[in-house]
Amino acid sequence: MANNLKNAEVFRQVTFRIKQAQEEAIRDRLTDIAQFVTSISPVDTGAYVTSHSMVANNSNSRARGKTSKGKPRKQNREAFQQEGFSNLLSDINSIDTDSLTRITLRNDSPHARYVEDGNGNSVGHLVYTKTRRQFG
């Protein structure tokens, strides 16, 4: 009987450690993605880079979608990239990894498509294309 209790406790501890390692690996991977996507995001007004969001399990939660309209241009690149990264870290830390089946990285700024693909006047930055290429 004592051996069964001891074995059950060892099993519980091993299971807990595996779960911790799995959660840490998920958060580390998502943090790497967040760092990458913000580091390659262009900054003019800061609206695009601060509009990235990570959503778990195709949640209907609102993503960030800041407009550049009326904002000053040529803003501090590093400051806005750090803000965007902090936003994504907040998203990552709020994810329940126990029920996680899918993560969606998205940008709901009104001009996100132009930043990604460009338009007749400018070439696209391909931020999401490069991120998919880097991380699959």
N, C-alpha and C positions, 0 to 999 in steps of 0.2 A: 504494500500500500504506500509506504514512504517513497519507494522508488518511482511509483506512478506519479505521485505529486511532484517529486523532484524533476522527472522527465517533462511533465506538463509545464512546469515553471521555466525550464530551459527552452522548451519549444516556444513558449510565449515570448521570452526574451529575444530569441533568434528572429522570430516573426516581426517583432517590434523593430529590431535593428535593420532588417531587410526593408521594411516599410520606410524607415527614416532615410536609408540610403537611396531608395527609389525617389522619395520626395525631394531630397537634396539634388539628385541628378537631374530631375525635371526642372527644378528652379534654376540650377546652374545653366542648363541648356537654354532656357527661356531668357535668362539674363544675358547670355552671349548673343542671342538674337537681338535683344533690345539694344545692346551696346552697338552692334553692327549697324542696325537699321538707322539709329540716330546719328551714328558717326558718318554715314554716307548721305544723309539727308541734306539737301540744300537749305540755306537759311537766307531769306530776304527780309520778310516781316516777322518770321518765327512761327507763323500760323501753321505751316505744313508740318514741321518737325514736332510741334507740340500737339498735333492732332492724331498721332499714332496711338493705337490702343490694342490690347490683347483681351480677347473675350473667350471664356471657356464654354465648351459644349454648345456652340451656336446660340448662346444666350441672347435674349431680346434686349439685354441692357443697352443703354445708349452709349455709343462710342463718342469720342471727342471729334468735333468737327468745327474747328475755328476758321473764320474767314480772314483773309488778308485785307479785305476792303477797309480803307480808311486808316490802316496802320502804317506807322513810319517804316521806311525801307532801309536796307543796309544795316540791319541790326547785328549785335554781337553774336557771332556764330557759336562760339563755345557756350555761352550762357544759355541760349535757346536749345542747343543740343543737350545740355545737362538737364534742363527743365523737361524736355521730351523723354530723356532716359529715366528721370525720377518718376514721371507719370507712368511709364511702363513698369517700373519696379513696383509701384503701388498696385498696378493691375496684377502683376505676378504674385505679390504677397497676399492678394485677396482670393487667389484661386484655391479651391478645395481639390487637392490632388487625389483624394480618395475616390471621388466620383468623376474624375477627368476622363473624357473620351476624345476631346478635340480642342485645339486652340486655334483661334483665328486672329491673325495680325491684320489690322486694317487701319485705314486713314480716311476719315469722313470729312475732311476739309473740302469745301466746294471746288477747289482747284486741284485736288489730288490727281485726277486723271491727266491734267495738263503737265503736272510735275513729272509724273511717271512716263507718259508717252510723248510729251511735247505737243506743239501745235504748229501752225504754218510759220510762226515767227521764231520758234526756239526748238531745240532738240530736247528730248526727254532725258531725265536723270536715271530712269530705270531702277529706282530704289528697290521696289518689290521684286523685280526680275533678278537683280543681283543678290537679294536676300534669299530667294528661292534657290538660286544657283549655289550659294554658299552653304545653305542648311537643309536643302531638300524639301 
